[in-house]
């Protein structure tokens, strides 16, 4: 029997991940610069108008990991 996950247990979506990364690095413009994408494209992804390439998404996760301790100080 395959167990299905409820919506409460799913992984965070791309938009929420990008939003968190933007908060940690100082805003959308800074995140776009670090991810080497346009601010407009980043805003589309955060607005859930499409999804970023895996390379961009994983780079955002990397930034979250790198900056996680900084938000606690």
VEXDREN-94281 format. One record per residue: residue number from 0; residue in three letters; x, y, z of N, C-alpha, C, O in turn. Coordinates in steps of 0.05 Angstrom, whole numbers, plus 5000, padded with zeros to 4 digits. Example, Ala and Ser with C-alpha at 12.3 -4.5 7.8 and 13.67 -1.06 7.14 Angstrom:
2
DOZA  num  residu  n_xx  n_yy  n_zz  ca_xx  ca_yy  ca_zz  c_xx  c_yy  c_zz  o_xx  o_yy  o_zz
DOZA    0     ALA  5264  4886  5156   5246   4910   5156  5264  4934  5156  5285  4934  5169
DOZA    1     SER  5257  4955  5142   5273   4979   5143  5258  5001  5157  5268  5023  5161
This chain:
73
DOZA  num  residu  n_xx  n_yy  n_zz  ca_xx  ca_yy  ca_zz  c_xx  c_yy  c_zz  o_xx  o_yy  o_zz
DOZA    0     UNK  5017  4976  5000   5000   5000   5000  5018  5025  5000  5036  5027  5016
DOZA    1     UNK  5013  5043  4982   5028   5068   4980  5015  5089  4999  4991  5094  4998
DOZA    2     UNK  5033  5100  5015   5023   5120   5034  5025  5148  5022  5046  5156  5012
DOZA    3     UNK  5003  5163  5021   5003   5189   5010  5008  5210  5033  4999  5206  5055
DOZA    4     UNK  5022  5231  5026   5028   5252   5045  5006  5273  5044  4997  5280  5022
DOZA    5     UNK  4999  5284  5067   4980   5306   5067  4995  5331  5060  5019  5332  5062
DOZA    6     UNK  4981  5352  5052   4994   5378   5045  5011  5389  5067  5030  5403  5062
DOZA    7     UNK  5005  5384  5092   5020   5394   5114  5048  5382  5116  5066  5394  5128
DOZA    8     UNK  5053  5360  5104   5078   5346   5106  5095  5348  5080  5116  5335  5078
DOZA    9     UNK  5087  5364  5061   5102   5366   5036  5126  5385  5041  5126  5402  5059
DOZA   10     UNK  5145  5383  5023   5169   5400   5025  5161  5429  5017  5141  5433  5003
DOZA   11     UNK  5176  5449  5027   5170   5476   5019  5171  5480  4989  5187  5467  4975
DOZA   12     UNK  5155  5498  4979   5155   5503   4950  5178  5521  4942  5192  5532  4959
DOZA   13     UNK  5182  5523  4916   5204   5539   4906  5201  5568  4914  5221  5581  4922
DOZA   14     UNK  5177  5579  4912   5173   5608   4919  5181  5613  4948  5194  5633  4953
DOZA   15     UNK  5173  5596  4966   5179   5601   4994  5209  5599  4999  5220  5613  5016
DOZA   16     UNK  5222  5581  4985   5251   5578   4988  5266  5603  4978  5284  5612  4991
DOZA   17     UNK  5257  5613  4955   5270   5637   4944  5264  5661  4962  5282  5678  4966
DOZA   18     UNK  5240  5663  4973   5233   5684   4991  5251  5684  5016  5261  5704  5025
DOZA   19     UNK  5255  5660  5027   5272   5657   5051  5301  5665  5045  5313  5679  5060
DOZA   20     UNK  5311  5656  5022   5338   5663   5014  5341  5693  5011  5361  5705  5019
DOZA   21     UNK  5321  5706  4999   5322   5735   4996  5323  5750  5023  5338  5769  5026
DOZA   22     UNK  5307  5741  5042   5308   5753   5068  5335  5750  5081  5345  5769  5092
DOZA   23     UNK  5348  5727  5078   5374   5722   5090  5396  5738  5078  5416  5745  5091
DOZA   24     UNK  5395  5743  5052   5417   5757   5038  5413  5787  5035  5431  5801  5026
DOZA   25     UNK  5390  5797  5042   5386   5826   5041  5367  5836  5020  5367  5860  5014
DOZA   26     UNK  5351  5819  5008   5330   5828   4989  5332  5814  4962  5350  5799  4956
DOZA   27     UNK  5312  5820  4946   5309   5808   4920  5332  5815  4902  5343  5798  4888
DOZA   28     UNK  5340  5840  4901   5362   5849   4883  5388  5834  4890  5402  5825  4872
DOZA   29     UNK  5394  5832  4915   5418   5818   4924  5416  5788  4917  5436  5776  4907
DOZA   30     UNK  5393  5776  4921   5390   5748   4915  5393  5743  4884  5406  5725  4876
DOZA   31     UNK  5380  5760  4869   5382   5758   4840  5411  5759  4831  5420  5744  4813
DOZA   32     UNK  5426  5778  4842   5454   5781   4835  5470  5756  4842  5486  5746  4827
DOZA   33     UNK  5465  5745  4866   5480   5721   4875  5472  5697  4858  5489  5679  4853
DOZA   34     UNK  5447  5695  4850   5439   5672   4834  5444  5676  4804  5440  5658  4788
DOZA   35     UNK  5453  5700  4797   5459   5707   4769  5435  5704  4751  5436  5693  4729
DOZA   36     UNK  5412  5716  4761   5387   5717   4746  5377  5746  4747  5386  5761  4763
DOZA   37     UNK  5359  5752  4730   5347   5779   4730  5328  5782  4754  5316  5762  4762
DOZA   38     UNK  5326  5806  4764   5307   5812   4786  5278  5805  4777  5262  5795  4792
DOZA   39     UNK  5272  5811  4752   5246   5805   4741  5240  5775  4741  5218  5767  4749
DOZA   40     UNK  5259  5759  4733   5255   5730   4733  5251  5720  4761  5234  5703  4766
DOZA   41     UNK  5267  5730  4779   5265   5722   4807  5237  5729  4818  5225  5712  4832
DOZA   42     UNK  5227  5752  4812   5201   5760   4821  5179  5742  4809  5159  5736  4823
DOZA   43     UNK  5182  5734  4784   5163   5715   4773  5162  5689  4789  5141  5679  4796
DOZA   44     UNK  5186  5678  4795   5187   5653   4810  5175  5656  4838  5161  5638  4847
DOZA   45     UNK  5182  5678  4851   5171   5682   4878  5141  5686  4877  5127  5679  4896
DOZA   46     UNK  5131  5698  4855   5102   5701   4851  5089  5676  4841  5065  5676  4834
DOZA   47     UNK  5104  5654  4840   5094   5628   4832  5085  5628  4802  5065  5614  4795
DOZA   48     UNK  5099  5643  4786   5093   5643   4757  5116  5627  4744  5134  5638  4731
DOZA   49     UNK  5115  5601  4748   5136   5583   4738  5154  5575  4761  5152  5584  4783
DOZA   50     UNK  5173  5558  4754   5192   5549   4774  5221  5553  4763  5226  5552  4739
DOZA   51     UNK  5239  5558  4781   5267   5562   4773  5280  5536  4764  5271  5515  4772
DOZA   52     UNK  5301  5538  4749   5317   5514   4742  5328  5502  4768  5331  5516  4788
DOZA   53     UNK  5333  5476  4768   5343   5463   4792  5369  5476  4801  5373  5478  4826
DOZA   54     UNK  5386  5484  4783   5411   5496   4792  5407  5522  4808  5421  5526  4828
DOZA   55     UNK  5387  5538  4800   5381   5562   4815  5368  5555  4842  5375  5567  4862
DOZA   56     UNK  5350  5536  4842   5337   5528   4867  5357  5517  4887  5356  5525  4910
DOZA   57     UNK  5375  5500  4878   5395   5489   4896  5415  5510  4905  5425  5508  4928
DOZA   58     UNK  5421  5529  4888   5438   5551   4897  5425  5568  4918  5438  5577  4937
DOZA   59     UNK  5399  5572  4916   5384   5586   4937  5384  5570  4963  5387  5582  4985
DOZA   60     UNK  5381  5544  4962   5383   5528   4986  5411  5530  4998  5413  5532  5023
DOZA   61     UNK  5431  5531  4981   5458   5534   4991  5462  5561  5006  5475  5562  5027
DOZA   62     UNK  5450  5582  4995   5451   5608   5009  5436  5608  5036  5446  5620  5055
DOZA   63     UNK  5414  5594  5037   5400   5591   5062  5417  5577  5083  5419  5586  5105
DOZA   64     UNK  5430  5555  5074   5447   5540   5093  5470  5558  5102  5477  5558  5126
DOZA   65     UNK  5483  5572  5083   5506   5589   5090  5498  5611  5110  5514  5619  5127
DOZA   66     UNK  5474  5622  5107   5466   5645   5123  5448  5638  5146  5439  5656  5160
DOZA   67     UNK  5443  5613  5151   5424   5605   5172  5434  5614  5199  5418  5624  5215
DOZA   68     UNK  5459  5612  5205   5469   5620   5231  5469  5650  5235  5466  5660  5258
DOZA   69     UNK  5471  5665  5213   5472   5694   5215  5445  5706  5225  5445  5727  5238
DOZA   70     UNK  5423  5692  5219   5397   5702   5228  5392  5698  5258  5374  5709  5269
DOZA   71     UNK  5409  5682  5270   5406   5676   5299  5423  5694  5317  5419  5693  5341
DOZA   72     UNK  5441  5709  5305   5459   5725   5321  5448  5752  5327  5461  5768  5341
